[in-house]
Amino acid sequence: MIKLIKAEWLYDKEIRLSFSDGSYGVMDFSPLLSKKTAMTLPLESSQYFCRFFLELGALCSTLRPFTLSGVEGRSG
């Protein structure tokens, strides 16, 4: 099974995706985000769009704000 192994934010709404078979490509998410749904509206901000990560070979995003400590609501 081919898995997504690396994702790099290039600029604006483009992410370079690299796969376990050595293939790669650039995905422009602009057409998807233009749908303006409840799920895509927060991702229009580059501040949130670039907060993606890989989990089990899938591209995931979090819309929860990050803090400097990395844990929301925790001090010290």
NUGU-390784 format. One record per residue: residue number from 0; residue in three letters; chain; x, y, z of N, C-alpha, C, O in turn. Coordinates in pm, 1 decimal, decimal comma. Layout:
! NUGU-390784
   seq   type   mol       n.px       n.py       n.pz      ca.px      ca.py      ca.pz       c.px       c.py       c.pz       o.px       o.py       o.pz
   NUM    ALA     A          X          Y          Z          X          Y          Z          X          Y          Z          X          Y          Z
...
! end
This chain:
! NUGU-390784
   seq   type   mol       n.px       n.py       n.pz      ca.px      ca.py      ca.pz       c.px       c.py       c.pz       o.px       o.py       o.pz
     0    MET     A       83,2     -117,1        0,0        0,0        0,0        0,0       88,9      125,1        0,0      183,1      135,0       78,6
     1    ILE     A       58,8      217,5      -86,3      134,3      342,7      -94,3       83,3      437,1       13,3      -37,2      456,5       28,9
     2    LYS     A      177,9      496,0       88,1      141,6      585,8      197,3      200,6      724,3      175,5      304,9      740,3      112,2
     3    LEU     A      133,1      821,4      228,0      183,9      957,3      231,7      289,8      962,6      341,0      261,4      930,5      456,4
     4    ILE     A      412,0     1002,9      305,7      519,6     1000,9      404,7      572,5     1139,9      440,3      642,0     1156,3      540,6
     5    LYS     A      539,2     1240,8      357,1      589,7     1374,9      385,1      496,2     1477,0      321,9      444,9     1456,3      212,0
     6    ALA     A      474,7     1588,0      393,0      393,7     1697,7      340,8      463,8     1828,1      377,0      498,8     1850,7      492,8
     7    GLU     A      483,8     1913,2      277,7      552,3     2040,9      298,2      465,8     2153,9      244,6      422,5     2151,2      129,4
     8    TRP     A      441,0     2253,2      329,2      366,8     2371,1      285,6      459,1     2453,8      197,9      568,5     2490,8      240,6
     9    LEU     A      417,0     2482,9       77,6      499,0     2561,2      -13,5      467,8     2709,7       -0,8      554,3     2788,5       37,5
    10    TYR     A      347,1     2747,3      -32,2      300,1     2885,1      -19,5      150,5     2886,4      -45,3       94,5     2793,5     -103,4
    11    ASP     A       87,9     2993,2       -0,9      -55,6     3011,4      -17,9     -128,5     2883,2       23,0     -125,0     2846,6      140,5
    12    LYS     A     -192,6     2816,2      -67,8     -271,5     2696,4      -35,5     -217,4     2572,4     -106,1     -293,4     2482,7     -142,6
    13    GLU     A      -86,1     2568,3     -124,7      -24,0     2454,3     -192,5       63,4     2374,2      -97,1      140,5     2430,0      -19,0
    14    ILE     A       49,7     2241,7     -105,3      128,7     2149,4      -24,4      192,5     2046,7     -116,6      125,6     1988,3     -201,8
    15    ARG     A      322,4     2025,3      -99,0      393,1     1920,3     -173,9      377,0     1790,5      -95,8      411,1     1783,8       22,2
    16    LEU     A      325,7     1689,0     -161,2      301,2     1558,9      -99,9      399,4     1456,6     -155,2      414,4     1444,7     -276,8
    17    SER     A      466,3     1382,8      -67,2      560,5     1277,8     -106,9      508,1     1143,9      -56,9      458,2     1132,9       55,2
    18    PHE     A      520,2     1042,1     -142,1      462,8      911,4     -112,5      570,5      804,1      -99,0      683,7      822,1     -143,7
    19    SER     A      533,9      693,8      -37,5      629,1      586,5       -6,6      686,6      519,2     -130,3      789,5      452,4     -119,8
    20    ASP     A      625,1      533,7     -246,1      678,6      474,0     -368,2      772,8      568,7     -442,7      815,7      538,4     -554,0
    21    GLY     A      805,0      683,0     -381,8      896,8      779,1     -442,8      827,6      885,9     -526,5      892,4      980,9     -570,4
    22    SER     A      700,3      872,5     -548,9      628,5      973,6     -626,9      596,7     1094,5     -538,3      596,2     1085,4     -415,6
    23    TYR     A      570,6     1205,8     -603,0      535,9     1327,4     -530,4      455,6     1418,5     -622,4      450,5     1397,9     -743,7
    24    GLY     A      394,6     1516,7     -564,1      319,1     1613,2     -642,1      279,3     1729,8     -554,7      289,6     1724,4     -432,2
    25    VAL     A      233,9     1835,0     -619,4      188,5     1953,4     -547,5       36,9     1960,6     -558,9      -18,9     1956,9     -668,5
    26    MET     A      -28,0     1970,8     -444,8     -173,6     1981,8     -440,5     -210,7     2125,6     -407,7     -168,4     2179,9     -305,6
    27    ASP     A     -289,8     2186,7     -494,8     -341,9     2320,5     -470,3     -481,4     2304,0     -409,8     -572,8     2254,9     -476,1
    28    PHE     A     -497,2     2344,6     -285,2     -623,5     2327,7     -214,6     -720,1     2443,5     -237,8     -830,0     2442,6     -182,5
    29    SER     A     -682,8     2542,4     -317,2     -768,1     2658,7     -342,2     -907,2     2621,3     -393,6    -1006,0     2674,1     -342,4
    30    PRO     A     -919,1     2532,1     -492,8    -1054,0     2496,4     -540,2    -1141,3     2434,9     -430,9    -1261,1     2462,6     -425,0
    31    LEU     A    -1083,6     2352,8     -345,5    -1158,3     2291,6     -235,6    -1202,1     2397,9     -134,8    -1316,2     2397,6      -88,7
    32    LEU     A    -1110,6     2488,4     -101,2    -1141,0     2590,0       -1,5    -1240,3     2693,3      -53,4    -1304,9     2761,8       25,9
    33    SER     A    -1253,1     2705,4     -183,2    -1347,7     2801,8     -240,6    -1492,8     2760,7     -217,3    -1583,9     2840,4     -239,7
    34    LYS     A    -1515,2     2637,4     -172,6    -1651,1     2589,6     -142,9    -1711,8     2661,5      -23,0    -1834,0     2668,2       -9,1
    35    LYS     A    -1625,4     2715,7       64,0    -1666,4     2794,0      180,8    -1768,5     2721,9      269,3    -1876,8     2773,5      297,0
    36    THR     A    -1731,3     2602,6      312,3    -1815,1     2526,5      404,7    -1767,9     2552,4      548,2    -1665,2     2616,8      569,6
    37    ALA     A    -1841,6     2503,4      643,6    -1803,6     2519,5      784,2    -1666,5     2457,4      811,9    -1592,4     2505,8      897,5
    38    MET     A    -1633,2     2351,9      740,5    -1504,5     2284,7      759,8    -1389,1     2357,4      690,8    -1275,2     2349,0      736,7
    39    THR     A    -1416,8     2428,6      581,3    -1308,0     2491,1      505,4    -1285,1     2637,8      538,8    -1176,2     2689,3      513,7
    40    LEU     A    -1383,2     2706,0      593,9    -1368,0     2849,5      621,7    -1246,9     2882,1      708,9    -1173,4     2974,9      675,2
    41    PRO     A    -1222,0     2810,7      819,3    -1103,7     2843,1      900,2     -972,0     2823,3      824,1     -873,1     2890,2      853,9
    42    LEU     A     -970,2     2733,7      728,0     -847,0     2703,1      653,9     -812,7     2809,4      550,7     -706,7     2801,7      488,5
    43    GLU     A     -898,6     2907,9      530,6     -865,9     3018,2      440,1     -752,2     3101,9      496,6     -679,6     3166,6      421,1
    44    SER     A     -736,2     3101,4      627,6     -626,6     3173,0      692,9     -499,1     3089,6      682,7     -497,7     2972,5      720,5
    45    SER     A     -393,3     3149,8      632,1     -265,2     3078,4      622,6     -215,6     3035,4      760,2     -145,7     2934,9      772,9
    46    GLN     A     -251,8     3111,8      863,2     -212,3     3078,8     1000,6     -262,5     2940,2     1040,0     -193,2     2867,0     1110,6
    47    TYR     A     -381,6     2904,0      995,4     -437,7     2772,9     1026,3     -407,8     2670,0      916,7     -386,7     2552,5      946,7
    48    PHE     A     -405,8     2712,4      792,3     -385,1     2618,6      682,2     -252,4     2543,7      695,7     -245,7     2423,9      668,1
    49    CYS     A     -149,1     2612,4      737,1      -16,4     2549,2      745,1       -0,3     2458,5      866,7      106,6     2400,2      884,9
    50    ARG     A     -102,0     2444,9      949,7      -95,9     2358,2     1068,2     -150,2     2219,1     1036,1     -255,3     2179,0     1086,0
    51    PHE     A      -79,3     2148,7      954,8     -120,0     2012,9      920,0      -15,4     1915,7      970,8       95,6     1954,8     1006,9
    52    PHE     A      -51,7     1790,6      972,9       39,6     1685,9     1018,2       -2,7     1555,3      951,8     -112,5     1544,1      897,3
    53    LEU     A       85,4     1458,5      957,4       54,7     1325,8      904,0       20,6     1232,5     1018,9       86,6     1231,4     1122,8
    54    GLU     A      -83,8     1154,6      997,5     -119,9     1053,3     1095,8     -162,5      927,8     1021,5     -259,7      928,8      946,0
    55    LEU     A      -88,6      819,7     1043,9     -115,8      691,8      978,0     -124,0      706,1      826,0     -207,6      643,4      761,0
    56    GLY     A      -36,9      788,8      771,3      -31,1      805,4      626,3     -136,9      897,6      568,7     -154,9      901,9      447,0
    57    ALA     A     -206,8      971,1      652,8     -311,4     1063,6      605,9     -275,6     1206,5      643,7     -215,8     1230,8      748,5
    58    LEU     A     -312,2     1300,0      558,5     -291,9     1441,8      585,7     -405,5     1489,7      674,9     -522,9     1474,9      641,0
    59    CYS     A     -369,6     1547,4      789,6     -468,2     1591,5      887,6     -443,0     1737,6      921,1     -333,8     1789,8      898,5
    60    SER     A     -544,0     1802,1      974,7     -531,9     1941,8     1014,2     -596,1     1960,4     1149,5     -690,2     1889,7     1185,7
    61    THR     A     -544,1     2056,8     1224,0     -604,7     2092,5     1351,6     -642,7     2238,9     1347,5     -565,6     2322,3     1300,3
    62    LEU     A     -758,1     2269,6     1395,5     -802,7     2408,6     1399,7     -793,7     2464,7     1540,7     -829,7     2580,1     1564,4
    63    ARG     A     -745,8     2383,6     1634,5     -729,7     2429,5     1771,8     -607,7     2520,6     1780,0     -501,6     2484,9     1729,0
    64    PRO     A     -620,1     2637,0     1842,9     -504,0     2727,3     1855,1     -391,8     2663,5     1935,6     -416,2     2594,0     2034,2
    65    PHE     A     -269,6     2687,8     1892,6     -152,3     2640,0     1964,7     -103,1     2748,3     2059,8     -120,7     2867,2     2033,2
    66    THR     A      -42,4     2708,4     2169,0       21,1     2802,4     2260,0      170,8     2775,2     2256,8      214,8     2674,9     2200,8
    67    LEU     A      247,8     2863,0     2316,0      393,0     2844,3     2316,5      432,1     2715,5     2388,5      530,5     2651,6     2351,1
    68    SER     A      357,3     2677,0     2490,2      390,9     2554,2     2562,0      347,7     2430,0     2485,8      389,2     2318,7     2518,3
    69    GLY     A      263,1     2449,6     2383,0      215,7     2336,6     2305,6       91,3     2271,6     2362,6       32,7     2183,3     2300,0
    70    VAL     A       50,0     2315,2     2482,6      -68,8     2259,1     2545,5     -161,6     2374,5     2581,1     -126,8     2460,2     2662,3
    71    GLU     A     -277,7     2376,5     2521,2     -371,2     2483,7     2544,2     -420,2     2484,1     2687,9     -453,4     2379,4     2743,5
    72    GLY     A     -424,5     2602,6     2747,9     -478,7     2617,1     2882,7     -384,3     2575,8     2994,3     -425,1     2571,4     3110,4
    73    ARG     A     -261,9     2546,2     2962,8     -164,7     2502,9     3064,4      -62,3     2613,3     3085,2      -13,0     2669,4     2987,4
    74    SER     A      -29,3     2645,7     3207,5       70,3     2748,8     3233,7      192,1     2686,9     3299,4      186,5     2579,9     3360,1
    75    GLY     A      304,8     2760,4     3284,3      427,8     2718,7     3351,2      494,7     2614,0     3279,1      600,3     2567,3     3321,9
! end
